[in-house]
């Protein structure tokens, strides 16, 4: 595996989407504590956050990984490239989970602020 061959845009995009997934529910619950008058709206926002993260994953990440897998099946690509891409995706998910720890409180404050416009 050559670290220079890692597509950095895909790596960081997957990291950010994983961070959004990780904090979606917990930040919404914490936002309910920050804005108790809009607690129900804040808790229900977790579904919206996870829905947006799912759409981002489907649009930006899945097609690129699927193309790599198709190339290997059709013998146009190398299995080693697919394996290194898989390792890259696992690493970016791990780093995305760590990034989520940094984004947890700001995410909750943003949800609490944003709920005033939804109600």
C-alpha positions as semicolon CSV with decimal commas, in nm:
position;residue;x (nm);y (nm);z (nm)
1;X;0,000;0,000;0,000
2;X;0,143;0,332;-0,106
3;X;0,029;0,627;0,104
4;X;0,080;0,865;-0,188
5;X;-0,194;0,690;-0,384
6;X;-0,465;0,766;-0,126
7;X;-0,730;1,001;-0,267
8;X;-0,725;1,269;0,002
9;X;-1,057;1,424;-0,098
10;X;-1,235;1,088;-0,059
11;X;-1,049;1,022;0,267
12;X;-1,150;1,351;0,429
13;X;-1,504;1,339;0,291
14;X;-1,557;0,996;0,444
15;X;-1,403;1,119;0,770
16;X;-1,644;1,414;0,787
17;X;-1,951;1,206;0,701
18;X;-1,855;0,951;0,966
19;X;-1,821;1,230;1,220
20;X;-2,171;1,354;1,133
21;X;-2,309;1,003;1,171
22;X;-2,135;0,956;1,504
23;X;-2,262;1,272;1,668
24;X;-2,604;1,294;1,506
25;X;-2,809;1,136;1,782
26;X;-2,599;1,237;2,082
27;X;-2,569;1,601;1,977
28;X;-2,943;1,618;1,926
29;X;-3,001;1,479;2,274
30;X;-2,756;1,725;2,424
31;X;-2,918;2,008;2,228
32;X;-3,245;1,914;2,399
33;X;-3,074;1,991;2,729
34;X;-2,938;2,320;2,599
35;X;-3,278;2,436;2,472
36;X;-3,539;2,262;2,691
37;X;-3,825;2,468;2,543
38;X;-3,748;2,311;2,203
39;X;-3,639;1,968;2,332
40;X;-3,876;1,766;2,114
41;X;-3,766;1,948;1,801
42;X;-3,399;1,901;1,891
43;X;-3,439;1,528;1,951
44;X;-3,632;1,482;1,627
45;X;-3,351;1,661;1,440
46;X;-3,133;1,352;1,483
47;X;-3,328;1,174;1,211
48;X;-3,274;1,469;0,978
49;X;-2,901;1,473;1,053
50;X;-2,862;1,101;0,993
51;X;-3,070;1,128;0,674
52;X;-2,841;1,400;0,540
53;X;-2,534;1,193;0,632
54;X;-2,683;0,892;0,450
55;X;-2,746;1,097;0,138
56;X;-2,391;1,234;0,150
57;X;-2,253;0,882;0,187
58;X;-2,458;0,754;-0,106
59;X;-2,366;1,046;-0,332
60;X;-1,996;1,090;-0,254
61;X;-1,849;0,769;-0,111
62;X;-2,037;0,461;-0,233
63;X;-2,003;0,522;-0,609
64;X;-1,624;0,552;-0,591
65;X;-1,585;0,234;-0,387
66;X;-1,830;0,051;-0,612
67;X;-1,629;0,148;-0,921
68;X;-1,314;0,009;-0,759
69;X;-1,491;-0,319;-0,678
70;X;-1,638;-0,343;-1,031
71;X;-1,295;-0,288;-1,183
72;X;-1,155;-0,575;-0,978
73;X;-1,442;-0,806;-1,077
74;X;-1,402;-0,714;-1,446
75;X;-1,024;-0,760;-1,417
76;X;-0,958;-0,396;-1,505
77;X;-0,823;-0,309;-1,163
78;X;-0,603;-0,468;-0,906
79;X;-0,720;-0,643;-0,591
80;X;-0,436;-0,473;-0,404
81;X;-0,580;-0,131;-0,492
82;X;-0,922;-0,237;-0,364
83;X;-0,768;-0,374;-0,047
84;X;-0,572;-0,055;0,015
85;X;-0,886;0,151;-0,051
86;X;-1,070;-0,059;0,207
87;X;-0,796;0,001;0,461
88;X;-0,811;0,371;0,377
89;X;-1,188;0,378;0,435
90;X;-1,155;0,200;0,771
91;X;-0,884;0,444;0,875
92;X;-1,091;0,744;0,771
93;X;-1,386;0,608;0,968
94;X;-1,168;0,572;1,276
95;X;-1,038;0,926;1,237
96;X;-1,394;1,046;1,169
97;X;-1,502;0,900;1,502
98;X;-1,220;1,088;1,672
99;X;-1,317;1,406;1,486
100;X;-1,672;1,358;1,613
101;X;-1,546;1,404;1,969
102;X;-1,431;1,753;1,874
103;X;-1,755;1,836;1,691
104;X;-1,992;1,703;1,957
105;X;-2,049;2,021;2,165
106;X;-2,044;2,267;1,869
107;X;-2,286;2,036;1,689
108;X;-2,522;2,035;1,984
109;X;-2,507;2,415;2,009
110;X;-2,577;2,444;1,637
111;X;-2,877;2,210;1,664
112;X;-3,010;2,405;1,963
113;X;-2,971;2,729;1,770
114;X;-3,122;2,588;1,451
115;X;-3,433;2,452;1,625
116;X;-3,559;2,805;1,683
117;X;-3,617;2,832;1,308
118;X;-3,790;2,497;1,273
119;X;-4,058;2,546;1,538
